[in-house]
Amino acid sequence: MPPRHNILGTLISAVDYQTATSELIKAAQDRRPLAAAALAVHALGEARNDPNYQRKLNCLDLATPDGQPVRWALNWLHETDLADRVYGPFLMREVCQAAAREGLPVFLFGATQATLDKLCVRLRNWDSRLIIAGTKPSRFRQISADEAEADARDIIASGARLVFCGLGCPRQEHWVHAMKPLLPMPTLAVGAAFALWAGERKMAPALMQRFGFEWLYRFAQEPGRLWSRYLFHNPRYLLDIVVQKFGWAKYPPPTGKSQPEYWG
């Protein structure tokens, strides 16, 4: 697995698209569990406030730098020299294209059935060889262990070899952590990828993405929901990165075990 580095107590993988895709496809071919997620500043902020969630993120096998500020922090704090972030929606596209070439069926878990239907059309337009073994919409609530085990049985019975989870942060990271013991295949939490690729949400222009202004584009679309995140959490993240860089405070990863939390 690619090396992971501490950013405010959360361990992020120093990885590019090619390496992340290769790890996921290899696990799918080997029928081996692998818990993965694309983590942006939002996830790191949630982790700062919830050590149990942070422990789960640190138990992932692969945690890609989803946002440019996360990549910049890796490069500044740990000299990783990453040329680009590994954005969840683009990683999903890369993995789908590789799965289509290798004949590996995929499963889509999360969002509404209407979103999943539109998403399936888009994915098949990318490559008609892609096999979508099944879909399951979100119940939009926490579920029991019995319900999670039933979901796992359904996914296995579908013949899927890889699962994409689009429950949204932080539910989707709880999900991939909890499902790893139940599924003999890789699971990847992909954030807003389902809504973006289904055409329900617009993607920021490439230049805004490149220079880290995607947050401004998203804020313009959903100011009522996102104002507190960008007004308070993002400036705190930047300040804390400076503090970590100069050693004014330590951010050790939390120790101990975390209990699975089931969402669906």
HELIX and SHEET records of a PDB file:
HELIX    1   1 TYR A   17  ASP A   30  1                                  14    
HELIX    2   2 VAL A   41  ASN A   49  1                                   9    
HELIX    3   3 PRO A   51  CYS A   59  1                                   9    
HELIX    4   4 GLN A   68  HIS A   78  1                                  11    
HELIX    5   5 GLY A   88  GLU A  102  1                                  15    
HELIX    6   6 GLN A  113  TRP A  126  1                                  14    
HELIX    7   7 ALA A  145  ALA A  157  1                                  13    
HELIX    8   8 ARG A  171  MET A  179  1                                   9    
HELIX    9   9 ALA A  193  TRP A  197  1                                   5    
HELIX   10  10 ALA A  206  ARG A  210  1                                   5    
HELIX   11  11 GLU A  214  GLN A  221  1                                   8    
HELIX   12  12 PRO A  223  SER A  228  1                                   6    
HELIX   13  13 ARG A  229  HIS A  233  3                                   5    
HELIX   14  14 ASN A  234  LYS A  245  1                                  12    
SHEET    1   A 2 ARG A   4  ILE A   7  0                                        
SHEET    2   A 2 THR A  10  SER A  13 -1                                        
SHEET    1   B 6 LEU A  62  PRO A  65  0                                        
SHEET    2   B 6 LEU A  34  LEU A  39  1                                        
SHEET    3   B 6 PRO A 186  ALA A 189  1                                        
SHEET    4   B 6 LEU A 162  CYS A 165  1                                        
SHEET    5   B 6 VAL A 106  PHE A 109  1                                        
SHEET    6   B 6 ILE A 132  LYS A 136  1                                        
END                                                                             
